[in-house]
Amino acid sequence: MLAMAGLKDRLLAVWDKPHAKKLRRVVHHVVRGAKKFAIGSGNAAWVVGTTMLVMVMPLVFEIDREQQLIEYEGGMAPPPIVMK
């Protein structure tokens, strides 16, 4: 327990030195920037995912439907099931 008290005293002595304050400030800004980047990346991923669902998936469905129609006209497959 005595070693822990000595370590605590040394850390408190170093804590208030000017270069330690600068280091703490730099670390704070780096961590804050990393958090903002992570949150911004999550927001961007949400926008991309939503755009895919709204804009790209209907296009994929239409292309698939057109491909089924082409195969049907060519006599290569049974008639497609069309839902209305």
Protein Blocks (a to p, Z undefined) as FASTA:
>chain_A
ZZmmmmmmmmmmmmmpmklmmmmmmmmmmmmmmmmmmmmmmmmmmmmmmmmmmmmmmmmm
mmmmmmmmmmmmnopaccddddZZ
